[in-house]
Amino acid sequence: MSIVLKDVYKSFGPNPVLRGLSLEVRDGETLAVVGQSGSGKSVALKHMVGLLKPDRGEVWVDGVNLAHLDQEGLYEVRRKVGYVFQFAALFDSLTVEENVGLGLRRLRGMTEEAIRKRVAECLRLVDLDGYQDRLPSQLSGGQRKRAGLARAIATNPRYLLYDEPTTGLDPVTTTVIDRLIVRMREELGVTSVLITHDMGSAYRVADRIGMLFEGSLRFIGTPEEIRACPDPVVRGFIEGKPELLEGAG
């Protein structure tokens, strides 16, 4: 089982973003997707959960073509996916416990006691045990990210999609989040896709790294392989050398 994008094109008005993107996320792996701003990373991520539909091409999740699903079918797919938003997207008026339990309350048959127990389990997994009654305004940036991760794993998803999980964090907090991403794979066995600009983070957490350039896949391989890649476009990005990107296509 996996997530597969096949020759996906997506434009917004006259602006093309994805230009024939083909990408497979292997079962059980953590795949980091990197690339310059505007290369299509977040747009690709939203296609994986059916938040966007391709203009052309196909998106498959667990052997199902999302284009063939009605709204209820899409909801079924989304129940398999936990989405960790870039800025956590917590509701300011709700406590941490209420935020983390939102998805659980949409499931049939779960009692309030069962929801509280599951929320507590998830908060322990992200090292926020005892924070149930706090509001988002009472949390640091890193704590908000962890609460967002706890909400994403609450419904026992098969896949976790991370949209820039370390944006705006200091190096120490970034390392904490990276270790949690690795823990999710090791303890929950989830398949993960990580969108990031941070190569240090990508090297720490990823089994493979895919680089997008101008809306298509320029490179995919292990951290060791991308470090050794001779492509000047890849080297220009991972080494922070814009002169290598100038005139590339």
C-alpha positions in Angstrom: 0.0 0.0 0.0 1.3 3.5 -0.8 0.6 6.9 -2.2 1.3 7.4 -5.8 1.2 10.5 -8.0 1.2 9.8 -11.7 2.0 12.6 -14.2 0.1 15.2 -12.2 -0.4 18.7 -13.5 -1.9 21.6 -11.6 -2.3 25.3 -12.4 -3.9 28.2 -10.6 -5.2 30.5 -13.3 -2.4 31.1 -15.8 0.3 29.9 -13.3 1.4 26.3 -13.6 2.6 24.8 -10.3 2.9 21.0 -10.9 4.1 20.0 -14.4 4.0 16.3 -14.8 4.9 15.3 -11.2 5.3 11.5 -10.7 6.1 10.3 -7.2 5.7 7.2 -5.1 5.7 7.1 -1.3 6.7 3.6 -0.2 4.9 1.8 2.6 6.5 2.4 6.0 9.0 5.1 4.9 9.5 8.7 5.8 9.9 10.7 2.5 11.1 14.3 2.7 10.1 16.5 -0.2 12.4 19.5 -0.6 12.7 22.3 -3.2 12.6 26.1 -3.6 9.6 28.1 -2.7 7.0 27.8 -5.5 8.3 24.4 -6.7 5.0 22.7 -5.8 5.8 20.9 -2.5 2.7 21.9 -0.5 0.5 21.6 -3.6 1.7 18.1 -4.0 1.0 17.3 -0.4 -2.6 18.6 -0.7 -3.2 16.3 -3.7 -2.2 13.3 -1.5 -5.2 13.9 0.8 -7.7 15.0 -1.9 -7.7 18.7 -0.8 -6.8 19.5 -4.4 -7.6 17.7 -7.6 -5.2 17.5 -10.5 -5.9 19.2 -13.8 -4.3 16.1 -15.4 -2.8 12.9 -14.0 -3.8 10.6 -11.2 -3.5 10.3 -7.5 -3.7 6.9 -5.9 -3.9 6.1 -2.1 -3.9 2.4 -1.1 -4.7 1.4 -4.6 -7.7 3.7 -5.0 -7.8 6.5 -7.6 -9.0 9.6 -5.8 -10.6 11.0 -9.0 -13.1 8.1 -8.9 -14.3 8.8 -5.4 -17.4 10.8 -4.3 -17.3 13.0 -1.2 -18.0 10.1 1.2 -15.2 8.1 -0.4 -12.8 11.0 0.0 -13.7 11.2 3.7 -12.9 7.5 4.0 -9.4 8.1 2.5 -8.9 11.2 4.8 -9.6 9.1 7.9 -6.4 7.2 7.0 -4.3 10.4 6.9 -3.1 12.7 9.7 -2.2 16.2 8.4 0.2 18.3 10.5 -0.3 21.9 9.4 2.6 24.4 9.1 1.4 26.6 11.9 -0.4 23.8 13.9 -3.8 25.3 13.1 -5.1 24.9 16.6 -8.4 26.5 17.6 -7.6 29.4 20.0 -10.8 29.0 22.0 -10.3 25.3 22.7 -8.0 23.6 25.2 -5.3 21.3 24.1 -7.4 18.3 25.1 -10.4 19.7 23.0 -8.1 20.4 20.0 -6.5 16.9 20.0 -9.9 15.2 20.5 -11.6 17.0 17.6 -11.2 14.1 15.1 -12.2 11.5 17.7 -15.5 13.2 18.3 -16.4 12.6 14.7 -16.0 8.8 15.1 -19.0 6.7 15.9 -19.1 4.8 19.2 -16.4 6.7 21.1 -17.4 7.7 24.7 -16.0 10.8 26.4 -14.0 8.6 28.6 -12.4 6.8 25.6 -11.7 10.1 24.0 -10.0 11.5 27.1 -7.9 8.3 27.4 -6.8 8.4 23.7 -6.0 12.2 24.0 -3.8 11.5 27.0 -2.0 8.7 25.2 -1.3 11.0 22.2 -0.1 13.8 24.4 2.3 11.4 26.2 3.7 10.4 22.8 4.6 14.0 22.0 5.8 14.8 25.5 2.9 17.1 26.4 1.5 15.0 29.3 -0.3 17.3 31.7 -1.0 20.0 29.2 -4.6 19.0 28.5 -6.2 22.1 30.1 -4.0 24.8 28.5 -5.0 27.0 25.7 -2.9 27.4 22.5 -1.9 30.9 23.7 -0.3 29.4 26.7 2.0 27.2 24.6 5.4 27.9 23.0 5.8 27.5 19.2 7.3 24.1 19.6 4.5 23.0 22.0 1.9 24.1 19.6 3.5 22.0 16.9 3.5 19.0 19.2 -0.1 19.5 20.0 -0.9 19.6 16.3 1.0 16.4 15.9 -0.9 14.8 18.7 -4.2 15.8 17.0 -2.9 14.3 13.7 -2.2 10.9 15.3 -5.3 10.7 17.5 -7.3 8.7 15.0 -4.6 6.2 14.4 -3.8 7.2 10.8 -1.9 5.1 8.3 -0.2 8.1 6.8 1.1 11.3 8.4 1.7 14.4 6.1 3.8 17.2 7.6 3.7 20.6 6.0 6.9 22.5 7.1 6.8 21.2 10.7 9.9 23.0 11.8 9.2 26.5 10.2 9.9 29.3 12.7 11.5 27.1 15.3 15.0 27.5 16.9 17.6 24.7 16.3 17.0 23.0 19.6 13.2 22.8 19.1 13.7 21.7 15.5 15.7 18.8 16.7 12.9 17.9 19.2 10.3 17.9 16.4 12.6 15.8 14.2 13.0 13.2 17.0 9.2 13.1 17.4 8.8 12.5 13.6 11.2 9.5 13.9 9.4 8.3 17.0 6.0 8.3 15.1 7.5 6.0 12.5 9.2 3.7 15.0 6.3 3.4 17.5 3.3 3.8 15.3 4.6 2.3 12.1 3.1 5.1 10.0 4.1 6.1 6.5 5.1 9.8 6.4 5.7 12.6 3.9 7.5 15.7 5.1 7.6 19.0 3.3 10.6 21.1 4.3 13.1 23.7 3.3 15.5 22.5 6.1 18.0 20.0 4.7 19.4 19.3 8.2 15.9 18.1 9.2 15.5 16.1 6.0 18.8 14.3 6.6 17.8 13.5 10.2 14.4 12.0 9.6 14.1 10.8 6.0 14.6 7.4 4.5 14.5 9.1 1.1 14.5 12.7 -0.1 12.7 13.9 -3.2 13.6 17.3 -4.7 11.0 19.2 -6.8 12.1 21.7 -9.4 9.8 23.8 -11.5 6.9 21.5 -10.7 8.4 18.1 -11.4 10.6 15.6 -9.6 14.3 16.4 -10.2 15.8 13.8 -7.9 14.8 11.1 -5.4 17.1 8.9 -3.3 18.6 8.4 0.1 20.2 11.2 2.1 23.6 9.8 1.1 22.6 9.7 -2.6 21.4 13.3 -2.6 24.6 14.5 -0.9 26.6 12.8 -3.7 24.3 13.9 -6.6 26.3 15.8 -9.3 23.3 17.6 -10.7 24.0 21.3 -10.4 20.3 22.1 -9.6 20.3 19.6 -6.8 23.7 20.8 -5.5 22.7 24.4 -5.8 19.7 23.8 -3.5 21.2 21.5 -0.9 24.4 23.6 -0.6 22.7 26.9 -0.8 24.5 28.1 -3.9 22.1 30.1 -6.1 24.7 30.6 -8.8 24.3 26.9 -9.6 20.6 27.3 -10.1 20.9 30.3 -12.4 19.9 29.4 -15.9 19.1 25.8 -14.9 16.0 24.0 -16.3 
